[in-house]
């Protein structure tokens, strides 16, 4: 019975670690996505400013 409990707790810990790593990974992906959006927006603005200036 005790062995089963220890295995069960180990499994729970394993899944919690897996979930937290997935969560952190997802958070980093979101941050990167936000950065890429800002970057592409900035490039878009620069392109339009350049086009406007050289027109």
C-alpha positions in Angstrom: 0.0 0.0 0.0 2.8 2.4 1.0 4.7 1.5 -2.2 1.6 2.3 -4.3 1.2 5.7 -2.5 4.8 6.6 -3.2 4.4 5.6 -6.9 1.2 7.6 -7.1 2.9 10.7 -5.5 5.8 10.3 -7.9 3.4 10.2 -10.9 1.6 13.3 -9.6 4.9 15.1 -9.2 6.0 14.0 -12.7 2.8 15.3 -14.2 3.0 18.6 -12.3 6.6 19.1 -13.5 5.5 18.3 -17.1 2.6 20.8 -16.8 4.7 23.5 -15.4 7.3 23.1 -18.1 4.6 23.2 -20.8 3.2 26.3 -19.1 6.6 28.0 -19.1 7.2 27.0 -22.7 3.8 28.4 -23.7 4.5 31.6 -21.9 7.8 32.0 -23.7 6.1 31.3 -27.0 3.6 34.0 -26.2 6.3 36.5 -25.3 8.2 35.7 -28.5 5.0 36.0 -30.5 4.4 39.4 -29.0 8.0 40.5 -29.8 7.7 39.3 -33.3 4.4 41.2 -33.7 6.0 44.4 -32.4 8.9 43.8 -34.7 6.8 43.3 -37.8 4.7 46.3 -36.9 7.8 48.4 -36.5 9.2 47.2 -39.9 5.8 47.9 -41.5 5.8 51.4 -40.1 9.4 52.0 -41.2 8.6 50.8 -44.7 5.6 53.2 -44.9 7.6 56.1 -43.6 10.3 55.4 -46.1 7.8 55.2 -48.9 6.1 58.4 -47.7 9.4 60.3 -47.5 10.7 59.1 -50.9 7.5 59.6 -52.8 
